[in-house]
């Protein structure tokens, strides 16, 4: 049993290293940049570009400076959300490591579809600093659980508070997509935590069903099912121990998660003030909640394309942002929420990859 568990953990480590791969990162960054540039350019051409250029001269830079302060708060809150666990599990690991893990998470989330590389990047940074793989994985899972709980609740509240009369076109479909994925992942998370045996049975039934379709892969599918079940059981036990030993950490994680996202949402309001737009704070926050909700599991790297369309449809379609200012607002919104943190994260990831390459390179 112990050897099977070690094999399952080794497979998980290999999967993390597979995602944290130079070729995947370059490909993801290329598509992220290309889709983003095309979409923002489309918004520029759709609106009156002459008035857009004129609007640039009216930006109030004191509000942009405030946004940089809020960006720093965003990065610190994200790192503390992890570090409240890490300082208990690995006291020798500094907060600086958690900061690097957070920005690496944000960068890999930007260059992979549905934030698929975010967790592996965070785990890679922690294990490189000496944190046990299981502990790093467990912290990632627990905070993922906090996000899965917070986001749907925030989405429901946003829909109740905002004026939905202007919502049309692709937005309802994107909302249904977001709610479906959040619900699916939340159910999977809760089942894996409270009833791991049920999840194991479901995985084995899926593997048996696929084996009947692909009989040549029967042995590989059976091994995948067994390793997945062992991994879920191991991480469920680790998460349970962490939560039982430190019962106040998960509620604290939920509070930090709430502050983290509120800071992100309010940043849009400050950007609008900097552009000379007076809008309802509640409406701005509600719209940003829905945008974040819609793009979290978007199939493009970093939600590129979907995010820009969502911003244009909600803020522009709801007459919150004038058309001339919409391209600038879209660019600033994406810059402070994703581009700037991703640039910091890219530096961390490139540094780690360079060290990893030098460490694994054969000596002459």
Secondary structure, DSSP 8 states (H G I E B T S, - for coil): -HHHHHHHHHHHHHHHHHHS-HHHHHHHHHHHHHHHHHHHHHHHHHS-HHHHHHHGGG--HHHHHHHHHHHHHHHHHHHHHHHHHHHHH-TTS-HHHHHHHHHHHHHHHHHSBTTTTHHHHHHHHHHHTT--HHHHHHHHHHHHHHHHHHHHHHHHHHHHHS--TT--TTHHHHHHHHHHHHHHHHHHHHHHHH-HHHHHHHHHHHHHHHHHH-GGGHHHHHHHHHHHHHHHHHHHHHHHHHHHHTHHHHHHHHHHHHHHHHHHHHHHHHHHHHTT----HHHHHHHHHHHHHHHTT-SSBTTTTHHHHHHIIIIITTTSS-HHHHHHHHHHHHIIIIIHHHHHHHHHHHHHHHHHHHHHS---
